[in-house]
Amino acid sequence: MASGGNYELLCLENPLLDIQATGDEALLQKYGLKANDAILAEEKHMGIYEDLLSRDAKLIAGGAAQNTARGAQYVLPPDSVVYIGCVGRDKSAETLESAAKAVGLKVVYRYDETQPTGRCGVVITGHDRSMCTDLAAANCYKIEHLKSPEVWKYAEAAKVFYVGGFHLTVSPPAILALAEEAAAKNKIFVLSLSAPFIPEFFKDPLDQTAPYWDYVVGNETEALAYAKSHGLTTTSIPEIASHLASLPKKNTKRSRIAIITQGTDPTIVATTDASGGKPTLKEFPVHAIAKSEITDTNGAGDAFAGGFVAGVTQGKSLETSIDIGHWLASLSIRELGPSYPFPKKTYGS
């Protein structure tokens, strides 16, 4: 399944403008935030965006799956990735469009006429980041946009679908439309758990997508939240990964692979082959870098997913795809925000 620049990879989620600045414990406490977390903004959080702008904030094209899509396009040949989501008709949307164009990412946005483009306040404290998201227009995505002929043609052409779990708060029908397309035509469907609150508070829509997962990707905190919300009596990451890999599956022509990253600790991978049976477990060490080289961990998980799904799109082995993910994450954390270095680096060089 070599990539030939025909938009083989389609990504769906919530496009956001990241407002990112260095904060402190006082700022976190002011808005009731944790140092390393991701939440949806409530009314009490709305002042944080101005607070961050007053701290010389950087404006960065964000949204987890849009970060992943940019990462995948960084690895893949031109015109390989298309990203779908909803924005407003405003300058923030123009910023997102310009950022995507600069890195060769095709965006097919739905434009909402009433809501502004969504934003994510990112408070950096040391190597931690706390994200507070006001979805706004991103919350207005409609399946009718996805199913329109000018958009659905990208779904029909794609070989791999990557959906960020954050979209479970927006349009489960759009996610299921892609999942069913994948299962019916033996395409690859990848879902990211995205944040602990997804399995905690959006358990039912998450579970609706589970039969369609060919790959499910998350970090250890998300895995633990999944275990707790689903009544698992373990906090063992390998056991949780095995559980995820063993869930019933719609498309039995493909294996189920659960991937759990653990920061600087090895990535845990559980695989259940198409015939079922007990999952096989493997560990993959990350690309270690000196602490002094770390600029910002915001987006490291998105970068891993981007490199990984790029490898999958190119038909690389599981081992190589995971290594591409680790490589891209190691590049991203040397940059400010969920970004990748230019001039562009090449995997394996």
C-alpha positions as CSV (number, residue, x, y, z in Angstrom):
1,M,0.0,0.0,0.0
2,A,2.7,2.5,-1.0
3,S,1.7,6.1,-0.8
4,G,1.4,7.9,-4.2
5,G,0.0,11.3,-3.3
6,N,-3.7,10.6,-3.8
7,Y,-5.0,11.6,-0.4
8,E,-4.7,8.0,1.0
9,L,-5.0,9.3,4.6
10,L,-8.1,11.1,5.8
11,C,-8.2,12.7,9.3
12,L,-11.3,13.9,11.1
13,E,-11.6,16.0,14.3
14,N,-11.8,19.5,15.8
15,P,-9.7,22.3,14.2
16,L,-8.6,24.8,16.9
17,L,-6.4,27.8,17.2
18,D,-4.0,27.1,20.0
19,I,-3.2,30.1,22.3
20,Q,-0.1,28.9,24.0
21,A,1.9,30.7,26.8
22,T,4.0,30.0,29.8
23,G,2.0,30.0,33.0
24,D,2.4,29.3,36.7
25,E,0.6,27.5,39.5
26,A,-1.4,30.7,40.3
27,L,-2.8,30.7,36.7
28,L,-3.7,27.1,36.9
29,Q,-5.4,27.6,40.3
30,K,-7.3,30.6,39.0
31,Y,-9.2,28.4,36.5
32,G,-9.1,25.1,38.4
33,L,-6.8,23.4,36.0
34,K,-4.3,20.6,36.4
35,A,-0.7,20.9,35.2
36,N,-1.0,18.1,32.6
37,D,-4.6,17.7,31.5
38,A,-7.1,18.4,28.8
39,I,-10.6,19.7,29.4
40,L,-13.5,21.3,27.6
41,A,-14.0,24.9,28.7
42,E,-17.0,26.0,30.8
43,E,-18.1,29.6,31.4
44,K,-15.7,29.9,34.3
45,H,-12.8,29.3,32.0
46,M,-13.5,31.8,29.3
47,G,-11.2,34.5,30.8
48,I,-8.1,32.3,30.3
49,Y,-7.7,33.1,26.6
50,E,-7.2,36.8,27.3
51,D,-5.0,36.0,30.3
52,L,-2.8,33.9,28.0
53,L,-2.7,36.6,25.3
54,S,-1.5,39.0,27.9
55,R,1.5,36.7,28.5
56,D,2.9,37.0,25.0
57,A,1.1,33.9,23.8
58,K,2.0,32.1,20.6
59,L,-0.9,31.4,18.1
60,I,-0.4,28.0,16.6
61,A,-2.6,25.9,14.3
62,G,-4.0,23.1,16.6
63,G,-6.6,20.5,17.3
64,A,-5.1,17.1,18.1
65,A,-5.9,15.3,14.8
66,Q,-5.0,18.4,12.8
67,N,-1.6,18.2,14.5
68,T,-1.5,14.5,13.6
69,A,-2.5,15.2,10.0
70,R,0.3,17.8,9.7
71,G,2.8,15.3,11.1
72,A,1.7,12.6,8.7
73,Q,2.0,14.9,5.8
74,Y,5.5,15.9,7.0
75,V,6.5,12.2,6.5
76,L,4.5,11.3,3.4
77,P,4.8,12.5,-0.2
78,P,2.9,15.7,-1.2
79,D,-0.9,15.5,-1.4
80,S,-1.2,12.4,0.8
81,V,-3.3,13.7,3.7
82,V,-6.7,15.5,3.9
83,Y,-8.1,16.9,7.1
84,I,-11.8,17.6,7.8
85,G,-13.5,19.6,10.6
86,C,-15.5,22.8,11.2
87,V,-14.3,26.4,11.6
88,G,-15.9,29.8,11.6
89,R,-15.6,32.5,8.9
90,D,-13.0,34.6,10.6
91,K,-9.3,35.4,10.8
92,S,-8.6,32.4,13.0
93,A,-9.8,30.1,10.3
94,E,-7.6,32.0,7.8
95,T,-4.6,31.4,10.1
96,L,-5.4,27.7,10.2
97,E,-5.8,27.5,6.4
98,S,-2.5,29.3,5.9
99,A,-0.7,27.0,8.3
100,A,-2.0,23.9,6.6
101,K,-1.1,25.3,3.1
102,A,2.4,26.0,4.3
103,V,3.0,22.3,5.1
104,G,1.1,20.9,2.2
105,L,-1.9,19.7,4.2
106,K,-5.2,19.6,2.3
107,V,-8.1,20.9,4.6
108,V,-11.7,20.6,3.7
109,Y,-13.5,22.6,6.4
110,R,-17.1,23.1,7.0
111,Y,-17.7,26.8,7.7
112,D,-20.2,27.7,10.4
113,E,-21.9,31.0,9.9
114,T,-22.7,31.7,13.5
115,Q,-19.8,30.4,15.7
116,P,-16.2,31.6,15.7
117,T,-13.3,29.2,15.1
118,G,-12.6,27.1,18.2
119,R,-9.6,27.8,20.4
120,C,-7.5,25.9,22.9
121,G,-5.7,27.7,25.8
122,V,-2.4,25.9,26.5
123,V,-0.8,26.7,29.8
124,I,2.9,25.6,29.9
125,T,4.4,25.0,33.3
126,G,7.9,23.4,32.9
127,H,7.5,20.4,30.7
128,D,3.8,20.1,31.5
129,R,0.9,21.5,29.5
130,S,-2.7,22.1,30.5
131,M,-5.2,22.4,27.7
132,C,-8.6,24.2,28.0
133,T,-10.7,24.0,24.8
134,D,-13.6,26.2,23.7
135,L,-14.9,24.2,20.8
136,A,-17.2,26.9,19.3
137,A,-17.4,26.2,15.6
138,A,-15.6,22.9,15.9
139,N,-18.7,21.7,17.8
140,C,-20.8,22.4,14.8
141,Y,-19.5,19.7,12.4
142,K,-22.4,18.0,10.5
143,I,-22.4,14.6,8.9
144,E,-24.1,16.3,5.9
145,H,-20.8,18.0,5.1
146,L,-19.0,14.7,5.2
147,K,-21.6,13.0,3.0
148,S,-21.7,15.8,0.4
149,P,-20.3,14.5,-2.9
150,E,-17.4,17.1,-2.9
151,V,-16.2,15.8,0.5
152,W,-17.2,12.1,0.5
153,K,-15.0,11.6,-2.6
154,Y,-12.0,12.0,-0.3
155,A,-13.4,9.2,2.0
156,E,-13.9,7.0,-1.0
157,A,-10.4,7.6,-2.2
158,A,-8.7,7.2,1.2
159,K,-7.1,3.9,2.3
160,V,-6.7,4.9,6.0
161,F,-9.0,6.9,8.3
162,Y,-7.6,8.5,11.5
163,V,-10.2,9.9,13.9
164,G,-9.4,11.8,17.0
165,G,-11.5,10.8,20.0
166,F,-12.2,14.5,20.8
167,H,-14.7,14.3,17.9
168,L,-16.8,11.9,19.9
169,T,-18.1,15.1,21.7
170,V,-19.2,16.6,18.3
171,S,-20.4,14.2,15.7
172,P,-20.4,10.4,16.4
173,P,-22.5,9.8,13.2
174,A,-19.6,11.3,11.1
175,I,-17.1,9.0,12.9
176,L,-19.4,5.9,12.4
177,A,-19.8,6.8,8.7
178,L,-16.1,6.6,8.2
179,A,-15.9,3.5,10.4
180,E,-18.5,1.7,8.4
181,E,-16.8,2.7,5.1
182,A,-13.6,1.2,6.4
183,A,-15.2,-2.1,7.5
184,A,-17.2,-2.5,4.3
185,K,-14.2,-2.0,2.0
186,N,-11.4,-3.4,4.2
187,K,-9.8,0.0,4.8
188,I,-7.9,0.8,7.9
189,F,-9.7,2.7,10.8
190,V,-7.6,4.3,13.5
191,L,-9.0,5.9,16.6
192,S,-7.2,8.0,19.3
193,L,-8.5,8.0,22.8
194,S,-7.4,11.6,23.0
195,A,-7.9,12.5,26.7
196,P,-9.0,10.9,29.9
197,F,-12.4,12.6,29.8
198,I,-13.3,10.8,26.6
199,P,-13.7,7.3,28.1
200,E,-14.9,8.9,31.4
201,F,-17.7,11.1,30.1
202,F,-18.3,9.9,26.5
203,K,-18.1,6.2,27.2
204,D,-21.2,5.2,25.1
205,P,-20.2,6.9,21.8
206,L,-16.6,5.6,22.3
207,D,-17.9,2.1,22.8
208,Q,-20.0,2.4,19.6
209,T,-16.9,2.9,17.6
210,A,-14.9,0.1,19.3
211,P,-15.9,-2.7,16.9
212,Y,-14.4,-0.8,14.0
213,W,-11.0,-0.1,15.5
214,D,-8.1,-1.7,13.6
215,Y,-5.8,0.4,15.7
216,V,-6.6,2.2,18.9
217,V,-4.0,4.7,20.2
218,G,-3.7,6.3,23.6
219,N,-1.3,7.2,26.4
220,E,-1.1,5.6,29.9
221,T,-3.4,8.2,31.5
222,E,-6.1,7.7,28.9
223,A,-5.7,3.9,29.2
224,L,-6.2,4.1,33.0
225,A,-9.3,6.3,32.5
226,Y,-10.6,3.7,30.1
227,A,-10.0,0.9,32.6
228,K,-11.7,2.8,35.4
229,S,-14.8,3.8,33.3
230,H,-15.2,0.2,32.0
231,G,-14.9,-1.5,35.3
232,L,-11.6,-3.2,34.7
233,T,-9.9,-4.3,37.9
234,T,-6.4,-3.6,36.8
235,T,-4.0,-0.7,36.5
236,S,-1.5,-2.7,34.4
237,I,-1.0,-1.0,31.1
238,P,-0.2,-4.3,29.3
239,E,-3.4,-5.8,30.6
240,I,-5.4,-2.8,29.6
241,A,-3.8,-2.9,26.1
242,S,-4.7,-6.6,25.9
243,H,-8.3,-5.9,26.8
244,L,-8.6,-3.2,24.1
245,A,-7.1,-5.5,21.5
246,S,-9.5,-8.3,22.5
247,L,-12.8,-6.4,22.1
248,P,-15.2,-7.7,19.5
249,K,-14.4,-6.6,16.0
250,K,-16.5,-5.9,12.9
251,N,-13.9,-6.4,10.2
252,T,-12.3,-9.8,11.0
253,K,-10.1,-9.6,7.9
254,R,-7.7,-7.3,10.0
255,S,-6.0,-7.7,13.3
256,R,-6.8,-5.4,16.2
257,I,-3.8,-3.5,17.5
258,A,-3.8,-1.4,20.7
259,I,-1.0,1.0,21.2
260,I,-0.3,2.7,24.6
261,T,2.5,5.3,24.8
262,Q,4.0,6.1,28.2
263,G,6.1,9.2,27.8
264,T,9.7,8.3,28.1
265,D,8.9,4.7,29.0
266,P,8.5,2.0,26.3
267,T,5.3,2.0,24.2
268,I,3.1,-1.0,24.9
269,V,1.5,-2.8,21.9
270,A,-1.1,-5.6,22.1
271,T,-2.1,-7.4,18.9
272,T,-5.0,-9.8,18.4
273,D,-4.9,-11.5,15.0
274,A,-8.0,-11.8,12.8
275,S,-8.8,-15.3,14.2
276,G,-9.0,-14.0,17.7
277,G,-7.1,-15.7,20.5
278,K,-4.9,-14.3,23.2
279,P,-3.2,-11.0,22.4
280,T,0.5,-10.9,21.9
281,L,2.4,-8.1,23.8
282,K,5.5,-6.2,22.7
283,E,7.4,-3.2,24.1
284,F,9.0,-0.6,21.9
285,P,11.6,1.9,23.5
286,V,11.2,5.5,22.6
287,H,13.9,7.7,21.0
288,A,15.7,9.1,24.1
289,I,16.8,12.7,24.0
290,A,18.5,14.8,26.6
291,K,16.2,16.8,28.9
292,S,18.0,20.0,27.9
293,E,16.8,19.4,24.3
294,I,13.1,19.4,25.2
295,T,11.4,22.6,24.3
296,D,7.7,21.7,24.6
297,T,5.9,18.3,25.1
298,N,2.6,19.8,23.8
299,G,1.6,17.7,20.8
300,A,4.1,14.8,21.4
301,G,1.3,12.3,21.4
302,D,-0.2,13.9,18.2
303,A,3.3,13.7,16.6
304,F,3.6,10.1,17.5
305,A,0.2,9.3,16.0
306,G,1.2,11.3,12.8
307,G,4.4,9.4,12.3
308,F,2.7,6.1,13.1
309,V,-0.2,6.5,10.8
310,A,2.1,7.7,8.0
311,G,3.9,4.4,8.3
312,V,0.6,2.5,8.3
313,T,-0.5,4.5,5.2
314,Q,2.8,3.5,3.4
315,G,2.2,-0.1,4.3
316,K,5.2,-0.3,6.6
317,S,5.6,-2.9,9.3
318,L,4.1,-2.4,12.7
319,E,7.6,-2.1,14.1
320,T,8.7,0.5,11.6
321,S,5.5,2.5,11.9
322,I,5.9,2.8,15.6
323,D,9.5,3.8,15.2
324,I,8.5,6.5,12.8
325,G,6.0,7.7,15.4
326,H,8.7,7.8,18.1
327,W,11.1,9.6,15.7
328,L,8.5,12.3,14.8
329,A,7.6,12.8,18.5
330,S,11.3,13.2,19.3
331,L,11.5,16.0,16.7
332,S,8.3,17.7,17.8
333,I,9.3,18.1,21.5
334,R,12.3,20.1,20.4
335,E,10.0,22.6,18.8
336,L,7.5,25.1,20.3
337,G,4.0,23.7,20.2
338,P,2.8,20.8,18.1
339,S,5.3,21.6,15.3
340,Y,7.9,19.9,13.2
341,P,11.4,21.2,12.1
342,F,12.1,22.9,8.8
343,P,14.1,22.3,6.7
344,K,12.3,19.0,6.7
345,K,14.1,16.0,8.1
346,T,13.7,12.5,6.6
347,Y,13.1,9.4,8.6
348,G,16.1,7.0,8.5
349,S,18.5,9.7,7.2
